[in-house]
Amino acid sequence: MKGLPGFGDRYGHELRSRRFLCESFANVSESYGFEPLSVSLLERAAAYSEEVIGLSPWPEWDKKSCFFIPIDNYTSSYSEQPEKDFAVLIPEGTVSVARWLGNELKDSDIQTVSDMRIKIYYDTPCFRNEVLDSLWAGKGRSFTQFGVEILGGGDPASDLEPLVLAYNCLKSVGVPADSIVLRISNNEIFIDLANQSQLSEVDRVKVKEALDTIAECKAGKKPERYDSSVRALLEIVSANTSNEGVLAAWRYIINRPVGPISREDYSALDLLNTSSIAYLDALASSMLAYGIQAEVDLCVVRSHEYYTGFTFEIDVIGQDGKRHVEVGGGGRYDRLLGDFAPKGFPELIPSTGFAFGIERLQESLRVGGYIPTGSIQRTTRYDLNVVPAIENIRVKGDNPREICENYLAQTRKVEDRRTSQRISILHVSA
């Protein structure tokens, strides 16, 4: 019998290389002061409701894309009528992290956001009911996500730190600095322009998905989708606004070449809050000063609705020059944690983070030449039959009972010798 499609089994080198990635990333994260967190594979379905995460691609946007599980809760016996819960296999880790911290805050001494800056990392299985035709070696219906989150950090350093951490994680597994590219943007620009376009929540998701596809095309991933995505986006915004200045801003964002913030950006987007552009400029400059390749692309908006500020996606350039697009990504999400925090905390709690899709990254690094087959060495194998202590208790016998009795007898002889040696040592010492 075959296993379920998209839920592949893994063995040997593939698992060792995955462990190598996760352990390397954990070491880097802990060197920056992040603590490990393990989250449940099941969450209440309500945690992914529209009220909490908005109309993200899953599950509110399309409930078919998640695995929902009804749970019967029996209090004292299975003969009673159970209470019902409706759960979902987690499609990503960030929501579970926010729920965890919300519970922790109820029993903590933290009273205000200013007292809080919690840094965690996690390594967890995730599940999405992907369309079968979209599956490939780096994309299954179950996958591993390695993520980091800074909860309560609203300062610029909390935006820069995930970027630097992602960069150093990849360097720790042998990816050269000049082969790591971070494409960055600021979702405040999108939110401002969407508000001026009077887009509904449904249309915002459609426009974000179109922009996300356009960003991938600009980076070189399936560029044949570019024209249709542009048409779809412009049809939506044109149907909602006739303001030529707003439409011109959308066209500018779509057609803007990837590159540093320029005076032209401020001029072409002058109907927006230019502080959002200035902040993105400062963030990109800081990254370049650190030595990170930062490409500003205002189409990098990320499809999850909970993102509120800067966003970024991580690419790796293989040894053959091919770019592997979006092996990870993240950004700022100041709205999410407030939905899980106790009463008394503000609705907006500053938070940032990112995550790698480990299988996608693993396949990209393999194809890119950074984790060649056999490079992750196996643990040393020991043959107990040649260990002297085992030689002394090797037994023979014709049936299991006789073998066990002989084994115990030999074990007692070895232990008697050890006891005798200890007594001798104690006697000499005395």
C-alpha angles and dihedrals in degrees: 000000000000123000122248113284113260094021099093127183117234131207145179117332093017091058093042091053091048090050089048091055096046094045092047091050091047091053091051092046093050090049086061092050100262119146125215121252130188116205131195119262089224126061131178108268088232089069087070096045123129090252090061108035103012124229096328119167088264139074105339093039091052118356090195089074094069135060110241121195127192111220127202113211113205114191105196109349142007091243093070127086106267127227112240128236127179114214139178131211100245113260091195140359107242098078091050090050090052091049091049093052092046089058092045093052091059091065099033135094091238108117104168139027090247088067093053131084108141120175119197140162130199140190111202143154115249132192133211128169094232121184106265095232089059095058122109138154092289097040126057137153087257122041143155122256123198110193142168127204135189106203116197097013113130100158124101090253088064089058094045096045097066089049092051091043093052089049093050093045090059092045089053091063095048105270108143117240093243091055094059116087126180116197110203140188141157119248090204086076091054093044092050093049093044090053091051089049090052092229119179119233090258092050091047090059091048092049092047091051090050091049090047090054092046090053090052090050091051088053090052103260112136094329091185087082093063101090096046092048092050091050092049092050096047092047091056097047093042090054091055103042139025093191103126093202091057092046090049089053091053091050090048093053091048096048098036111120116239108261147092123327110271139187088259089063091057091047097046093045098039091127088067131072099278092201087077090057092045092052091051089049091053092047093050091048091052091051093050090049088054090052098254120137103239120186117189112216115165090203091070097100102138116228099247110102095216094074110108107166140015117002132190143181127206124226130184123207112215126223088260091058095253115138117228104207126219104355084161142354147173146146145172121328110177097164102056105069094050089068090062101035122101122262112284095045118106122257091243116058113173113240137159137183150136140213140208121219095225098203092047091048091044092054092044092051091047093050090041091056099247099110105033119186111280095018093113103071122220120242112265110274118224124206106213091198091072097044108109094226090055092045088061094056101038107134139192132210146145099234137026095256093052091046091051093048091049091046092053091047092052091046091054090051091053092047090048089054091049091049090049091051092050092050090049092051091048091048092052091046091051 
